[in-house]
Amino acid sequence: MLDINLLENQNEIQINISDYVSKEEMNKFLINHKKLVKDIDTSKYRLVIIPSDFKCESEKELKKICISFYKVGYKKLYLLDPNNFIFSNVNLNSFEKNIFKKVVNIVNERKEIK
């Protein structure tokens, strides 16, 4: 499941990832995300991704979603991942890992998000 919430009073967009995520669900999510951010300045919002135990049908599609977040213009991207779930379960080559770590702030606790 991919769930997106716009928290305007906090200048934050929060994405929760859990359970099983199908390719179809990822495509629907991208469409919904584009509609949500169409009329806002994403550079003024934090994007907070909160993964819990999930499996995805296509890692390629998941990577495509992550790249789209960067392209949309978020300046502050956070991954709230205290159990290191993403790097333990999603296969990234060394180039992808380096880019990911440069663009995304990986935090263990909510209070670390600025």
C-alpha positions as CSV (number, residue, x, y, z in Angstrom):
1,M,0.0,0.0,0.0
2,L,1.2,3.5,-0.9
3,D,-0.5,6.3,1.0
4,I,0.2,10.0,0.5
5,N,-0.8,12.9,2.8
6,L,-0.4,16.6,2.3
7,L,0.2,18.3,5.7
8,E,0.0,22.0,4.6
9,N,0.3,23.4,8.1
10,Q,3.7,21.6,8.4
11,N,4.8,22.1,4.8
12,E,5.2,18.4,4.5
13,I,4.1,15.6,2.2
14,Q,4.2,12.3,3.9
15,I,4.2,8.9,2.1
16,N,3.7,5.6,3.9
17,I,4.6,2.4,2.3
18,S,3.5,-0.9,3.7
19,D,2.2,-4.4,2.8
20,Y,2.4,-5.5,-0.8
21,V,2.7,-2.9,-3.5
22,S,1.8,-3.9,-7.0
23,K,3.0,-2.3,-10.3
24,E,-0.5,-1.1,-10.9
25,E,-0.7,0.5,-7.5
26,M,2.6,2.3,-8.1
27,N,1.4,3.7,-11.4
28,K,-1.8,5.0,-9.8
29,F,0.2,6.5,-7.0
30,L,2.4,8.4,-9.4
31,I,-0.7,9.8,-11.1
32,N,-2.2,10.8,-7.7
33,H,1.1,12.4,-6.6
34,K,1.3,14.5,-9.8
35,K,-2.3,15.7,-9.2
36,L,-1.5,16.5,-5.6
37,V,1.6,18.6,-6.2
38,K,0.4,20.2,-9.4
39,D,-0.5,23.5,-7.7
40,I,2.1,23.6,-4.9
41,D,5.7,24.7,-4.8
42,T,7.4,21.4,-3.9
43,S,10.6,23.2,-3.1
44,K,8.9,24.6,0.0
45,Y,7.8,21.2,1.2
46,R,9.5,18.4,3.0
47,L,8.9,14.9,1.5
48,V,8.9,12.3,4.3
49,I,8.9,8.7,3.3
50,I,8.0,6.2,6.0
51,P,8.4,2.5,4.9
52,S,7.3,-0.4,7.0
53,D,7.4,-4.0,6.2
54,F,6.5,-4.1,2.5
55,K,7.2,-6.1,-0.6
56,C,6.9,-4.7,-4.1
57,E,6.1,-6.4,-7.4
58,S,8.7,-4.4,-9.3
59,E,11.8,-2.8,-7.8
60,K,12.3,-1.0,-11.1
61,E,9.0,0.8,-10.7
62,L,9.8,1.7,-7.1
63,K,13.0,3.2,-8.2
64,K,11.1,5.1,-10.9
65,I,8.9,6.6,-8.2
66,C,11.9,7.7,-6.1
67,I,13.5,9.4,-9.1
68,S,10.2,11.2,-9.9
69,F,10.3,12.7,-6.4
70,Y,13.7,14.2,-7.0
71,K,12.6,15.5,-10.4
72,V,9.5,17.2,-9.0
73,G,11.7,19.6,-7.1
74,Y,11.6,18.6,-3.5
75,K,14.6,20.2,-1.7
76,K,14.2,18.2,1.5
77,L,13.7,14.5,1.1
78,Y,13.7,12.3,4.3
79,L,13.5,8.6,4.7
80,L,12.3,7.7,8.2
81,D,13.8,4.2,8.4
82,P,15.0,3.3,11.9
83,N,15.3,-0.4,11.0
84,N,17.3,0.2,7.8
85,F,14.5,-1.6,5.9
86,I,15.1,0.0,2.5
87,F,18.8,-0.9,2.2
88,S,18.1,-4.4,3.6
89,N,15.3,-5.2,1.2
90,V,15.7,-3.1,-2.0
91,N,18.6,-3.9,-4.2
92,L,20.5,-0.8,-5.2
93,N,23.8,-0.9,-7.1
94,S,26.6,1.2,-5.7
95,F,25.9,4.2,-8.1
96,E,22.2,4.2,-7.1
97,K,23.1,4.0,-3.4
98,N,25.5,6.9,-3.6
99,I,23.0,9.1,-5.4
100,F,20.3,8.1,-3.0
101,K,22.4,8.9,0.0
102,K,23.3,12.3,-1.5
103,V,19.7,13.3,-2.2
104,V,17.8,11.7,0.7
105,N,18.4,12.3,4.4
106,I,18.0,9.0,6.2
107,V,16.8,9.5,9.7
108,N,15.9,7.1,12.6
109,E,13.5,9.3,14.5
110,R,10.8,11.8,13.5
111,K,12.5,14.6,15.6
112,E,15.5,14.5,13.3
113,I,13.4,15.9,10.4
114,K,14.0,19.6,10.0
